Amino acid sequence: MKPTDEKKNLDTPSMQTFSPDLADELRKHQGAAMKKIMFEQAQRAQEQELLSDDPRKNMRFILSGVAVLVFAAIVSLGVYIYQKKVTAPITVEKVVVSSTIIPYEDSGVIDISGKTSDEISKIIYTTVQKSNVQTGMIDSLSIIDSSATGTQTQVSPSNFLTAIKSHISPDFSRSLSNLYMVGMYSYVQPNLFVIFRGREHDVMLAGMFQWETYLTEDFAPMFGIDTTGDNAYLLSAPYTETLIENHDTRAISNKNGKPVLFYSFLDDNTVIVTNNAKTLTEAVRRINQ
């Protein structure tokens, strides 16, 4: 072999070729790389646009974000208010109740089941004396009987008067409506009153005149009027027309001329029995409201 030929072989680089499969694989990787580069460039372009120096674009971006936050806050507040309305306890304010005859602020219950007439009068008197009714307010006392059915049943006015062994005439009893009221009005101290309502004025008026003979005896224990000893004369004292705080009444008075018990018509068919002038005035005021 000639030297020149060996030198030629040493200086000439060897030529290598890729198989067709390997070439295809390289083309695939090259395409994926290009796609990645293009995606990253697009993403950077979008970020650059959002962070643009153009104030109008930045302002639109900020306002859009604020709007989203405000909307979310409104939705959250609405949900909170709805939940509060659903779960919040219901509170009831103390209000004046319109009774069947005159308005009152509070009420109580007196059960006369199995009680004698003396016991009923004593219970009513004690209830009034121990009451904490506020000055200027009226408490209504519902008279009930739970002995018959085991449930609280409102006692009718006729049955109430029968239970205390009152001396009313049959005509007066029949003339009474189902509306009556036992209650107390606080002025300096609690003061008892009883109100009856009838259907015919003439029958009510005649019935009250007839009742005068025993009215003091029937109501004295309930009102705490002492009719023993030196005060026994009150049981037979006549009722006379007496003007009390500009209201026409029929009253019995003690030896000093002070009215002890009296009754007055609040309207044609409504009569009140009490022993306190301020209570009468308040009843007149309320029935005319």
C-alpha positions as CSV (number, residue, x, y, z in Angstrom):
1,M,0.0,0.0,0.0
2,K,1.2,3.5,-0.8
3,P,1.8,6.0,1.9
4,T,-0.3,8.6,0.2
5,D,-3.3,6.3,0.2
6,E,-3.0,5.6,4.0
7,K,-2.9,9.4,4.7
8,K,-6.0,9.9,2.7
9,N,-7.8,7.2,4.7
10,L,-6.8,8.8,8.1
11,D,-7.8,12.4,7.2
12,T,-11.2,11.7,5.8
13,P,-14.0,11.6,8.5
14,S,-16.3,8.6,8.5
15,M,-19.9,9.2,7.3
16,Q,-22.8,8.0,9.6
17,T,-26.5,7.7,8.6
18,F,-29.7,7.4,10.7
19,S,-32.2,4.8,10.2
20,P,-35.7,5.9,9.0
21,D,-37.3,5.2,12.4
22,L,-34.8,7.3,14.3
23,A,-35.3,10.2,12.0
24,D,-39.1,10.1,12.5
25,E,-38.6,10.1,16.3
26,L,-36.4,13.2,16.1
27,R,-39.0,15.0,14.0
28,K,-41.7,14.2,16.6
29,H,-39.6,15.5,19.5
30,Q,-38.8,18.6,17.5
31,G,-42.6,19.3,16.9
32,A,-43.4,18.9,20.6
33,A,-40.7,21.2,21.6
34,M,-41.9,23.8,19.2
35,K,-45.4,23.6,20.5
36,K,-44.2,24.0,24.1
37,I,-42.2,27.1,23.1
38,M,-45.2,28.6,21.2
39,F,-47.5,28.0,24.3
40,E,-45.1,29.6,26.7
41,Q,-44.7,32.6,24.4
42,A,-48.5,33.0,24.1
43,Q,-48.8,32.7,27.9
44,R,-46.1,35.4,28.4
45,A,-47.9,37.6,25.9
46,Q,-51.2,37.3,27.8
47,E,-49.5,38.1,31.1
48,Q,-47.8,41.1,29.4
49,E,-51.2,42.3,28.2
50,L,-52.7,42.0,31.7
51,L,-49.8,43.8,33.1
52,S,-49.7,46.3,30.3
53,D,-48.6,49.8,31.0
54,D,-51.8,51.0,29.3
55,P,-53.9,52.5,32.2
56,R,-57.2,51.8,30.6
57,K,-56.4,48.1,30.3
58,N,-55.2,48.0,33.9
59,M,-58.3,49.8,35.1
60,R,-60.6,47.4,33.3
61,F,-58.8,44.5,35.0
62,I,-59.1,46.1,38.4
63,L,-62.7,47.0,38.1
64,S,-63.5,43.5,36.9
65,G,-61.9,42.1,40.0
66,V,-63.7,44.5,42.3
67,A,-67.0,43.6,40.7
68,V,-66.4,39.9,41.3
69,L,-65.6,40.6,45.0
70,V,-68.6,42.8,45.5
71,F,-70.9,40.2,44.0
72,A,-69.5,37.5,46.2
73,A,-70.0,39.7,49.3
74,I,-73.6,40.5,48.4
75,V,-74.4,36.8,47.9
76,S,-72.7,35.9,51.3
77,L,-74.7,38.7,53.0
78,G,-78.0,37.5,51.5
79,V,-77.3,33.9,52.7
80,Y,-76.4,35.1,56.2
81,I,-79.6,37.3,56.5
82,Y,-81.8,34.5,55.3
83,Q,-80.3,32.0,57.8
84,K,-80.8,34.6,60.6
85,K,-84.5,35.0,59.7
86,V,-85.0,31.3,59.7
87,T,-83.2,30.5,62.9
88,A,-83.7,33.6,65.0
89,P,-86.2,33.2,67.9
90,I,-89.5,35.1,67.7
91,T,-89.8,37.8,70.3
92,V,-93.2,39.1,71.4
93,E,-93.6,42.5,72.9
94,K,-96.0,43.1,75.8
95,V,-99.0,45.0,74.5
96,V,-102.4,46.1,75.7
97,V,-104.9,43.3,75.1
98,S,-108.4,44.3,74.0
99,S,-110.6,42.3,76.3
100,T,-114.3,41.6,75.7
101,I,-115.2,44.6,77.7
102,I,-112.3,46.9,78.5
103,P,-108.6,46.7,77.4
104,Y,-106.0,45.3,79.9
105,E,-102.3,44.8,80.1
106,D,-101.9,41.4,81.7
107,S,-104.0,38.5,82.8
108,G,-104.1,35.7,85.4
109,V,-106.2,32.6,86.1
110,I,-108.2,31.7,89.2
111,D,-109.4,28.1,89.4
112,I,-112.5,27.7,91.6
113,S,-112.8,24.0,91.2
114,G,-114.3,22.4,94.3
115,K,-114.1,25.7,96.2
116,T,-116.8,27.0,98.6
117,S,-118.2,30.6,98.1
118,D,-116.1,31.8,101.1
119,E,-113.0,30.2,99.6
120,I,-113.6,31.7,96.2
121,S,-114.0,35.2,97.7
122,K,-110.8,34.7,99.8
123,I,-108.8,33.5,96.8
124,I,-109.8,36.5,94.7
125,Y,-109.1,39.0,97.6
126,T,-105.7,37.4,98.3
127,T,-104.7,37.4,94.6
128,V,-105.4,41.1,94.4
129,Q,-103.5,42.0,97.5
130,K,-100.5,40.0,96.5
131,S,-100.5,41.2,93.0
132,N,-97.5,43.1,91.6
133,V,-99.5,44.9,88.9
134,Q,-97.8,48.1,87.9
135,T,-99.3,51.5,88.6
136,G,-101.8,52.5,85.9
137,M,-102.2,49.0,84.5
138,I,-105.1,46.5,84.6
139,D,-104.9,42.8,85.1
140,S,-107.7,40.6,84.0
141,L,-108.5,37.5,86.2
142,S,-110.0,34.6,84.2
143,I,-112.3,32.5,86.4
144,I,-112.1,28.9,85.4
145,D,-113.3,25.4,86.5
146,S,-111.2,22.4,85.7
147,S,-113.1,19.8,87.8
148,A,-115.6,18.7,85.2
149,T,-113.5,17.7,82.2
150,G,-109.9,18.1,83.6
151,T,-109.4,21.0,81.2
152,Q,-109.6,24.7,82.0
153,T,-113.1,25.9,81.3
154,Q,-114.2,29.5,81.5
155,V,-116.9,30.0,84.1
156,S,-119.9,31.8,82.8
157,P,-121.1,35.0,84.7
158,S,-124.2,33.2,86.0
159,N,-122.2,30.2,87.2
160,F,-119.7,32.6,88.8
161,L,-122.4,34.4,90.7
162,T,-123.9,31.1,91.7
163,A,-120.5,29.9,92.9
164,I,-120.2,32.8,95.3
165,K,-123.8,32.4,96.4
166,S,-125.0,35.8,95.3
167,H,-128.6,36.9,95.7
168,I,-129.4,37.9,92.1
169,S,-132.9,37.6,90.7
170,P,-133.6,35.0,88.0
171,D,-134.4,37.8,85.5
172,F,-131.1,39.5,86.1
173,S,-129.3,36.2,85.7
174,R,-131.0,35.4,82.4
175,S,-130.3,38.9,81.1
176,L,-126.5,38.6,81.5
177,S,-124.5,38.0,78.4
178,N,-121.4,35.7,78.5
179,L,-119.2,38.8,78.7
180,Y,-118.0,39.7,82.2
181,M,-114.7,40.6,83.7
182,V,-113.0,40.2,87.1
183,G,-109.9,42.3,87.3
184,M,-107.7,44.8,89.2
185,Y,-106.5,48.3,88.6
186,S,-103.4,49.6,90.3
187,Y,-103.6,53.1,91.7
188,V,-101.4,53.4,94.9
189,Q,-102.4,49.8,95.4
190,P,-104.2,47.0,93.4
191,N,-108.0,47.6,93.5
192,L,-110.6,44.9,92.6
193,F,-113.5,45.4,90.2
194,V,-116.1,43.2,88.7
195,I,-117.9,44.1,85.4
196,F,-121.1,42.5,84.0
197,R,-122.7,43.0,80.7
198,G,-126.4,42.4,80.0
199,R,-128.7,42.3,77.0
200,E,-131.4,44.7,78.1
201,H,-130.8,47.9,80.1
202,D,-134.2,48.0,81.9
203,V,-133.7,44.4,83.2
204,M,-130.1,45.2,84.2
205,L,-131.2,48.3,86.0
206,A,-134.1,46.7,87.8
207,G,-131.9,43.7,88.7
208,M,-129.2,45.9,90.3
209,F,-131.9,47.7,92.4
210,Q,-133.1,44.4,93.6
211,W,-129.6,43.2,94.3
212,E,-128.8,46.2,96.5
213,T,-130.3,44.5,99.6
214,Y,-127.6,41.7,99.5
215,L,-124.9,43.3,97.3
216,T,-122.6,44.2,100.2
217,E,-123.0,40.8,101.8
218,D,-122.2,39.1,98.5
219,F,-119.1,41.2,97.7
220,A,-117.7,42.3,101.1
221,P,-115.4,39.2,101.6
222,M,-114.1,39.5,98.0
223,F,-113.3,43.3,98.4
224,G,-112.0,42.9,102.0
225,I,-114.7,45.0,103.5
226,D,-115.0,44.4,107.2
227,T,-118.7,43.9,108.1
228,T,-118.1,42.5,111.6
229,G,-118.5,44.2,115.0
230,D,-119.0,47.9,114.8
231,N,-119.1,47.7,111.0
232,A,-122.0,45.3,110.9
233,Y,-124.3,48.2,110.0
234,L,-122.8,48.2,106.5
235,L,-124.7,45.0,105.7
236,S,-128.0,46.9,106.0
237,A,-126.8,50.3,104.9
238,P,-128.9,51.6,101.9
239,Y,-127.4,52.3,98.6
240,T,-127.9,56.0,97.6
241,E,-127.1,58.0,94.5
242,T,-123.6,59.4,94.9
243,L,-121.4,61.4,92.5
244,I,-117.9,59.9,92.5
245,E,-115.4,61.8,90.4
246,N,-118.2,63.1,88.2
247,H,-119.7,59.7,87.7
248,D,-123.2,58.7,88.7
249,T,-123.1,55.8,91.2
250,R,-125.1,54.1,93.8
251,A,-123.0,53.5,96.9
252,I,-123.0,52.7,100.6
253,S,-120.9,54.9,102.8
254,N,-119.4,54.4,106.3
255,K,-120.1,56.7,109.3
256,N,-117.6,59.2,107.9
257,G,-119.5,59.5,104.7
258,K,-116.8,57.7,102.6
259,P,-118.1,55.3,99.9
260,V,-117.2,51.8,100.8
261,L,-118.7,49.9,97.9
262,F,-120.6,51.2,94.8
263,Y,-121.7,50.3,91.3
264,S,-122.1,52.4,88.2
265,F,-123.2,51.9,84.6
266,L,-120.3,52.3,82.2
267,D,-122.8,52.2,79.3
268,D,-126.5,51.2,79.0
269,N,-125.8,47.5,79.4
270,T,-122.5,47.4,81.3
271,V,-122.2,47.7,85.1
272,I,-119.1,47.8,87.3
273,V,-118.9,47.0,91.0
274,T,-115.8,48.4,92.8
275,N,-114.7,50.2,95.9
276,N,-112.2,52.6,94.4
277,A,-113.0,55.9,92.7
278,K,-109.9,55.9,90.5
279,T,-110.7,52.4,89.3
280,L,-114.2,53.6,88.2
281,T,-112.6,56.6,86.3
282,E,-110.1,54.3,84.5
283,A,-112.8,51.8,83.5
284,V,-114.9,54.7,82.1
285,R,-111.9,56.0,80.2
286,R,-111.0,52.6,78.7
287,I,-114.5,51.5,77.7
288,N,-114.8,54.7,75.7
289,Q,-111.5,54.2,73.8
